[in-house]
Amino acid sequence: MTSGATGDHERRNRRFWDTDADDYQAAHGEQLTRGATWGVWGIPESDVGVLGDTRALDVLELGCGGAQWSIALARDGARCIGLDQSRGQLRHARHAQRDAGVTFPLVCASGEAVPLTDESFDIVFCDHGVFSFCDPDRAVSEAARLLRPGGLLAFNHSTLLHTLCWDAKTEKVRKKLHRPYFGAREFDWGDGTVDFHLTYGDWIRCFSRYGLAVDDLVELEPPSTATTTYGSYVDPKWAARWPAEEIWKARKR
Ligand SMILES: C[S@@+](CC[C@H](N)C(=O)[O-])C[C@H]1O[C@@H](n2cnc3c(N)ncnc32)[C@H](O)[C@@H]1O
């Protein structure tokens, strides 16, 4: 693992997800089709109430993968658009739409340059999508541009604590800090993916730069009965003691 700017994260992440899409959907497709659920533990949206009632709202999912989240929202009456830069993932999204009997637009583009109209969405969201794999300034400025005034940006991602405790040698999250908190930004994991993590102060200042104000930060705590297809991501005992995932909620002023 190295941290520091590489500059070509979009290309590298696209290549990774195009190559990995079939394996990813084979491993996680069943969990992902359980409905509107957050993160590796599949915590139901109805338990955390992050998005609220989305019926008749314009909703954009950035980094939709197989679009299982948007399919669940569209079934309940949201007007969804799913965006992903991986053609491999979007092929699965089209199959998932067909299986579910639900259709809405799927856009192949990067979350850093979204080819959609200003102020055309009530909600922009993702679950381990664009706000994990894009430069935060570029992704947050795009979300702010796309949201209507008062609109909600919500995204789930790995906590910085999870990242700092990730032991690259054993590929496990440990009870020890493996890297510094200050200076966190771009991480190259050596597996073909590049992702981004900011300190808490840096996230709040990033939202503020683009006219968003923080509403909440929901730290996900898996119930003791939770199961996951993402077993290598975190040990359940670790996740029961420290937050491995968190959902930011910010509103356009
Ligand atoms: C971990 S997967 C999550 C997908 C989906 N949200 C889910 O829960 O299954 C990350 C997704 O982000 C997409 N992604 C990565 N970088 C992106 C970018 N710059 N623009 C759009 N999508 C991106 C990948 O192609 C991949 O589909």
PDBQT file of the ligand as one rigid body, heavy atoms in Angstrom, charges set to zero:
ROOT
HETATM    1  C1  LIG A 301     -17.367  -1.531  -4.420  1.00  0.00    +0.000 C 
HETATM    2  S1  LIG A 301     -18.227  -1.252  -5.944  1.00  0.00    +0.000 S 
HETATM    3  C2  LIG A 301     -19.783  -0.816  -5.262  1.00  0.00    +0.000 C 
HETATM    4  C3  LIG A 301     -20.896  -0.866  -6.251  1.00  0.00    +0.000 C 
HETATM    5  C4  LIG A 301     -22.269  -0.791  -5.642  1.00  0.00    +0.000 C 
HETATM    6  N1  LIG A 301     -22.501   0.478  -4.999  1.00  0.00    +0.000 N 
HETATM    7  C5  LIG A 301     -22.430  -1.948  -4.673  1.00  0.00    +0.000 C 
HETATM    8  O1  LIG A 301     -22.663  -1.711  -3.488  1.00  0.00    +0.000 OA
HETATM    9  O2  LIG A 301     -22.300  -3.085  -5.117  1.00  0.00    +0.000 OA
HETATM   10  C6  LIG A 301     -17.549   0.336  -6.478  1.00  0.00    +0.000 C 
HETATM   11  C7  LIG A 301     -18.161   0.854  -7.765  1.00  0.00    +0.000 C 
HETATM   12  O3  LIG A 301     -17.677   2.190  -7.978  1.00  0.00    +0.000 OA
HETATM   13  C8  LIG A 301     -17.441   2.330  -9.364  1.00  0.00    +0.000 C 
HETATM   14  N2  LIG A 301     -16.492   3.444  -9.594  1.00  0.00    +0.000 N 
HETATM   15  C9  LIG A 301     -15.187   3.510  -9.237  1.00  0.00    +0.000 A 
HETATM   16  N3  LIG A 301     -14.652   4.666  -9.647  1.00  0.00    +0.000 NA
HETATM   17  C10 LIG A 301     -15.647   5.345 -10.296  1.00  0.00    +0.000 A 
HETATM   18  C11 LIG A 301     -15.712   6.598 -10.957  1.00  0.00    +0.000 A 
HETATM   19  N4  LIG A 301     -14.646   7.396 -11.064  1.00  0.00    +0.000 N 
HETATM   20  N5  LIG A 301     -16.894   6.968 -11.503  1.00  0.00    +0.000 NA
HETATM   21  C12 LIG A 301     -17.978   6.163 -11.446  1.00  0.00    +0.000 A 
HETATM   22  N6  LIG A 301     -17.982   4.960 -10.826  1.00  0.00    +0.000 NA
HETATM   23  C13 LIG A 301     -16.825   4.548 -10.258  1.00  0.00    +0.000 A 
HETATM   24  C14 LIG A 301     -16.881   0.991  -9.776  1.00  0.00    +0.000 C 
HETATM   25  O4  LIG A 301     -16.907   0.819 -11.176  1.00  0.00    +0.000 OA
HETATM   26  C15 LIG A 301     -17.762   0.037  -8.993  1.00  0.00    +0.000 C 
HETATM   27  O5  LIG A 301     -18.901  -0.339  -9.711  1.00  0.00    +0.000 OA
ENDROOT
TORSDOF 0
